[in-house]
Amino acid sequence: MDLKRVDTERAYHLIREKIITLELPPGSPVDVDQLIQELETAPSSVPEALKLLAHEGLVSLPPDGVFVGEISLPDLQQLSELRSLLEGFAARLAARRATEDDLDVLSALREEQAQVPRDDVRRLFDVDHKFHRAIARAAHNDYLAQVLDRFYGLSLRLWHLAGPEMDVLAGAVKEHLELLTAIQAGESERAESIMRQHIGVFYDHVLRAFKERGD
């Protein structure tokens, strides 16, 4: 891997983290020169990273400057529909294709999540996303996993926007146990149903939080 690509990937991950955690809030202008200085990276790596982020919908690149992508209620609805469909399908495939190694990883993550204190919402969310990514890998469809990885980042930004106090993660421990049990048993339809319900609950909470904030 050449140094230019490494530099671009580093800039991509650092800028993406700033966007997801709202250090760069929705709709705000992006100062490219400032990012180059702050990240101490090659001048060409930041514009290249921003092109990748634009492909994910996290920034826009209009002629008059670079801006962080907005989030609106229609965006929430569209994300909810796609994640429900695609993650439900991933759970269905995982129930059919998961290997023993896949199941071991899922079991370990479920146990880890069960040990996290209920008030440690950031860690709960991190483990929740690891669990979802593990299911995507257990589906053994690389293209599906790549698409879902994009949505995970968008969902994390939604969580930050809606407020870390959003009380939805405690119930995920029980839902993940039910999902793991279905996958272990090879019950593909049940796994898909549980996953779609799980995604729906998350977006219902996000939507309610947005409406309460008046966004």
C-alpha positions as a Markdown table, in Angstrom:
| # | Residue | x | y | z |
|---|---|---|---|---|
| 1 | Met | 0.0 | 0.0 | 0.0 |
| 2 | Asp | 1.5 | 3.3 | -1.0 |
| 3 | Leu | 2.0 | 6.2 | 1.4 |
| 4 | Lys | -0.6 | 8.5 | -0.4 |
| 5 | Arg | -3.3 | 5.9 | 0.1 |
| 6 | Val | -2.4 | 5.4 | 3.7 |
| 7 | Asp | -2.5 | 9.2 | 4.3 |
| 8 | Thr | -5.9 | 9.4 | 2.6 |
| 9 | Glu | -7.3 | 6.6 | 4.6 |
| 10 | Arg | -6.1 | 8.2 | 7.8 |
| 11 | Ala | -7.6 | 11.5 | 6.9 |
| 12 | Tyr | -10.9 | 9.8 | 5.9 |
| 13 | His | -11.2 | 8.0 | 9.3 |
| 14 | Leu | -10.3 | 11.1 | 11.3 |
| 15 | Ile | -12.7 | 13.5 | 9.5 |
| 16 | Arg | -15.5 | 10.8 | 9.5 |
| 17 | Glu | -15.1 | 10.6 | 13.3 |
| 18 | Lys | -15.4 | 14.4 | 13.6 |
| 19 | Ile | -18.6 | 14.3 | 11.6 |
| 20 | Ile | -20.2 | 11.3 | 13.3 |
| 21 | Thr | -19.5 | 12.7 | 16.8 |
| 22 | Leu | -20.8 | 16.2 | 15.7 |
| 23 | Glu | -17.5 | 17.9 | 16.2 |
| 24 | Leu | -18.3 | 19.0 | 12.7 |
| 25 | Pro | -22.1 | 19.5 | 13.0 |
| 26 | Pro | -24.7 | 18.9 | 10.2 |
| 27 | Gly | -24.7 | 21.8 | 7.6 |
| 28 | Ser | -21.5 | 23.4 | 8.9 |
| 29 | Pro | -18.8 | 24.5 | 6.4 |
| 30 | Val | -15.6 | 22.4 | 6.2 |
| 31 | Asp | -12.4 | 24.4 | 6.3 |
| 32 | Val | -10.1 | 22.2 | 4.1 |
| 33 | Asp | -6.9 | 24.1 | 4.9 |
| 34 | Gln | -7.6 | 24.0 | 8.6 |
| 35 | Leu | -8.1 | 20.2 | 8.4 |
| 36 | Ile | -4.8 | 19.8 | 6.6 |
| 37 | Gln | -3.0 | 21.6 | 9.3 |
| 38 | Glu | -4.9 | 20.0 | 12.2 |
| 39 | Leu | -4.5 | 16.4 | 10.9 |
| 40 | Glu | -0.8 | 17.1 | 9.9 |
| 41 | Thr | -1.3 | 15.2 | 6.6 |
| 42 | Ala | -0.4 | 15.7 | 3.0 |
| 43 | Pro | -2.4 | 18.5 | 1.3 |
| 44 | Ser | -3.9 | 16.1 | -1.3 |
| 45 | Ser | -5.2 | 13.6 | 1.3 |
| 46 | Val | -7.9 | 15.7 | 2.8 |
| 47 | Pro | -9.6 | 16.5 | -0.5 |
| 48 | Glu | -9.4 | 12.8 | -1.5 |
| 49 | Ala | -10.9 | 11.8 | 1.9 |
| 50 | Leu | -13.7 | 14.3 | 1.4 |
| 51 | Lys | -14.6 | 12.8 | -1.9 |
| 52 | Leu | -15.0 | 9.4 | -0.2 |
| 53 | Leu | -17.1 | 11.0 | 2.5 |
| 54 | Ala | -19.3 | 12.7 | -0.1 |
| 55 | His | -19.9 | 9.2 | -1.6 |
| 56 | Glu | -21.3 | 8.2 | 1.8 |
| 57 | Gly | -23.5 | 11.3 | 2.1 |
| 58 | Leu | -21.6 | 12.7 | 5.0 |
| 59 | Val | -20.4 | 15.8 | 3.2 |
| 60 | Ser | -21.5 | 17.7 | 0.1 |
| 61 | Leu | -19.1 | 19.2 | -2.5 |
| 62 | Pro | -20.9 | 22.1 | -4.2 |
| 63 | Pro | -19.0 | 24.6 | -6.2 |
| 64 | Asp | -19.0 | 27.2 | -3.4 |
| 65 | Gly | -17.4 | 25.0 | -0.7 |
| 66 | Val | -17.5 | 21.8 | 1.3 |
| 67 | Phe | -20.3 | 21.3 | 3.9 |
| 68 | Val | -21.2 | 18.6 | 6.3 |
| 69 | Gly | -24.3 | 16.7 | 5.2 |
| 70 | Glu | -27.6 | 17.6 | 6.7 |
| 71 | Ile | -30.0 | 15.2 | 8.5 |
| 72 | Ser | -33.8 | 15.5 | 8.1 |
| 73 | Leu | -36.9 | 13.6 | 9.0 |
| 74 | Pro | -37.2 | 12.2 | 5.4 |
| 75 | Asp | -33.6 | 11.0 | 5.8 |
| 76 | Leu | -34.5 | 9.1 | 8.9 |
| 77 | Gln | -37.4 | 7.4 | 7.2 |
| 78 | Gln | -35.3 | 6.3 | 4.2 |
| 79 | Leu | -32.5 | 5.1 | 6.5 |
| 80 | Ser | -35.0 | 3.2 | 8.6 |
| 81 | Glu | -36.5 | 1.5 | 5.5 |
| 82 | Leu | -33.1 | 0.4 | 4.1 |
| 83 | Arg | -31.5 | -0.7 | 7.3 |
| 84 | Ser | -34.6 | -2.8 | 8.2 |
| 85 | Leu | -34.6 | -4.5 | 4.8 |
| 86 | Leu | -30.9 | -5.1 | 4.5 |
| 87 | Glu | -30.1 | -6.0 | 8.1 |
| 88 | Gly | -33.1 | -8.3 | 8.1 |
| 89 | Phe | -31.7 | -10.0 | 5.0 |
| 90 | Ala | -28.2 | -10.2 | 6.6 |
| 91 | Ala | -29.7 | -11.9 | 9.7 |
| 92 | Arg | -31.6 | -14.3 | 7.4 |
| 93 | Leu | -28.4 | -15.2 | 5.6 |
| 94 | Ala | -26.4 | -15.5 | 8.8 |
| 95 | Ala | -28.9 | -18.1 | 10.1 |
| 96 | Arg | -28.2 | -20.1 | 7.0 |
| 97 | Arg | -24.4 | -19.5 | 6.6 |
| 98 | Ala | -22.8 | -18.7 | 10.0 |
| 99 | Thr | -19.8 | -20.8 | 10.8 |
| 100 | Glu | -18.8 | -22.0 | 14.3 |
| 101 | Asp | -16.3 | -19.1 | 14.4 |
| 102 | Asp | -19.0 | -16.6 | 13.5 |
| 103 | Leu | -21.2 | -17.9 | 16.3 |
| 104 | Asp | -18.4 | -17.8 | 18.8 |
| 105 | Val | -17.8 | -14.1 | 17.9 |
| 106 | Leu | -21.5 | -13.3 | 18.2 |
| 107 | Ser | -21.8 | -15.1 | 21.6 |
| 108 | Ala | -18.7 | -13.3 | 22.9 |
| 109 | Leu | -20.2 | -9.9 | 21.9 |
| 110 | Arg | -23.6 | -10.7 | 23.4 |
| 111 | Glu | -21.8 | -11.6 | 26.7 |
| 112 | Glu | -19.8 | -8.5 | 26.6 |
| 113 | Gln | -22.8 | -6.4 | 26.1 |
| 114 | Ala | -24.6 | -8.1 | 29.0 |
| 115 | Gln | -21.7 | -7.0 | 31.3 |
| 116 | Val | -21.8 | -3.3 | 30.3 |
| 117 | Pro | -23.4 | -1.1 | 32.9 |
| 118 | Arg | -26.8 | 0.2 | 31.8 |
| 119 | Asp | -25.7 | 3.8 | 32.2 |
| 120 | Asp | -22.6 | 3.4 | 30.0 |
| 121 | Val | -24.6 | 4.2 | 26.8 |
| 122 | Arg | -21.6 | 4.9 | 24.6 |
| 123 | Arg | -20.1 | 1.6 | 25.3 |
| 124 | Leu | -23.4 | -0.1 | 24.9 |
| 125 | Phe | -23.8 | 1.5 | 21.5 |
| 126 | Asp | -20.3 | 0.5 | 20.5 |
| 127 | Val | -20.9 | -3.2 | 21.3 |
| 128 | Asp | -24.3 | -3.0 | 19.7 |
| 129 | His | -22.6 | -2.0 | 16.4 |
| 130 | Lys | -19.9 | -4.6 | 16.7 |
| 131 | Phe | -22.7 | -7.2 | 17.1 |
| 132 | His | -24.5 | -5.9 | 13.9 |
| 133 | Arg | -21.2 | -5.9 | 12.0 |
| 134 | Ala | -20.5 | -9.5 | 13.1 |
| 135 | Ile | -23.9 | -10.6 | 11.8 |
| 136 | Ala | -23.2 | -8.9 | 8.5 |
| 137 | Arg | -19.9 | -10.8 | 8.3 |
| 138 | Ala | -21.7 | -14.0 | 9.2 |
| 139 | Ala | -24.0 | -13.5 | 6.2 |
| 140 | His | -20.8 | -14.1 | 4.1 |
| 141 | Asn | -21.8 | -11.6 | 1.4 |
| 142 | Asp | -19.0 | -9.0 | 1.1 |
| 143 | Tyr | -21.1 | -6.5 | -0.9 |
| 144 | Leu | -23.9 | -6.6 | 1.7 |
| 145 | Ala | -21.4 | -6.1 | 4.5 |
| 146 | Gln | -19.8 | -3.1 | 2.7 |
| 147 | Val | -23.2 | -1.4 | 2.2 |
| 148 | Leu | -24.2 | -2.0 | 5.8 |
| 149 | Asp | -20.9 | -0.6 | 7.1 |
| 150 | Arg | -21.9 | 2.8 | 5.5 |
| 151 | Phe | -25.2 | 2.7 | 7.3 |
| 152 | Tyr | -23.6 | 2.0 | 10.7 |
| 153 | Gly | -21.7 | 5.3 | 10.5 |
| 154 | Leu | -24.9 | 7.2 | 9.6 |
| 155 | Ser | -26.7 | 5.5 | 12.5 |
| 156 | Leu | -24.0 | 6.5 | 15.0 |
| 157 | Arg | -24.4 | 10.1 | 13.9 |
| 158 | Leu | -28.1 | 9.8 | 14.4 |
| 159 | Trp | -27.5 | 8.5 | 17.9 |
| 160 | His | -25.3 | 11.6 | 18.7 |
| 161 | Leu | -27.9 | 13.9 | 17.1 |
| 162 | Ala | -30.8 | 12.4 | 19.0 |
| 163 | Gly | -29.0 | 12.5 | 22.3 |
| 164 | Pro | -26.9 | 9.9 | 24.1 |
| 165 | Glu | -29.6 | 9.8 | 26.8 |
| 166 | Met | -31.9 | 8.1 | 24.3 |
| 167 | Asp | -33.1 | 5.1 | 26.3 |
| 168 | Val | -33.2 | 2.3 | 23.8 |
| 169 | Leu | -30.0 | 0.3 | 24.2 |
| 170 | Ala | -30.9 | -1.5 | 27.5 |
| 171 | Gly | -33.5 | -3.6 | 25.7 |
| 172 | Ala | -31.0 | -4.5 | 23.0 |
| 173 | Val | -29.4 | -7.1 | 25.3 |
| 174 | Lys | -32.5 | -9.2 | 25.4 |
| 175 | Glu | -33.2 | -8.7 | 21.6 |
| 176 | His | -29.6 | -9.7 | 20.8 |
| 177 | Leu | -30.0 | -12.9 | 22.8 |
| 178 | Glu | -33.2 | -13.8 | 20.9 |
| 179 | Leu | -31.4 | -13.0 | 17.6 |
| 180 | Leu | -28.4 | -15.1 | 18.5 |
| 181 | Thr | -30.6 | -18.0 | 19.5 |
| 182 | Ala | -32.4 | -17.8 | 16.2 |
| 183 | Ile | -29.2 | -17.7 | 14.2 |
| 184 | Gln | -27.7 | -20.6 | 16.2 |
| 185 | Ala | -30.8 | -22.6 | 15.5 |
| 186 | Gly | -30.7 | -21.8 | 11.8 |
| 187 | Glu | -34.2 | -20.2 | 12.0 |
| 188 | Ser | -33.7 | -17.7 | 9.1 |
| 189 | Glu | -37.2 | -16.3 | 9.0 |
| 190 | Arg | -37.3 | -15.7 | 12.8 |
| 191 | Ala | -33.8 | -14.1 | 12.7 |
| 192 | Glu | -35.0 | -11.7 | 10.0 |
| 193 | Ser | -38.1 | -10.8 | 11.9 |
| 194 | Ile | -36.3 | -10.1 | 15.1 |
| 195 | Met | -33.7 | -8.0 | 13.4 |
| 196 | Arg | -36.3 | -5.9 | 11.5 |
| 197 | Gln | -38.2 | -5.3 | 14.8 |
| 198 | His | -34.9 | -4.4 | 16.5 |
| 199 | Ile | -34.1 | -1.8 | 13.8 |
| 200 | Gly | -37.6 | -0.4 | 13.9 |
| 201 | Val | -37.4 | 0.2 | 17.7 |
| 202 | Phe | -34.1 | 2.1 | 17.3 |
| 203 | Tyr | -35.5 | 4.4 | 14.6 |
| 204 | Asp | -38.8 | 4.9 | 16.4 |
| 205 | His | -36.8 | 6.3 | 19.4 |
| 206 | Val | -34.6 | 8.5 | 17.1 |
| 207 | Leu | -37.7 | 9.9 | 15.4 |
| 208 | Arg | -39.3 | 10.6 | 18.7 |
| 209 | Ala | -36.2 | 12.3 | 20.0 |
| 210 | Phe | -36.0 | 14.5 | 16.9 |
| 211 | Lys | -39.6 | 15.6 | 17.2 |
| 212 | Glu | -39.1 | 16.5 | 20.8 |
| 213 | Arg | -36.0 | 18.6 | 19.9 |
| 214 | Gly | -38.0 | 20.2 | 17.1 |
| 215 | Asp | -35.6 | 19.3 | 14.4 |
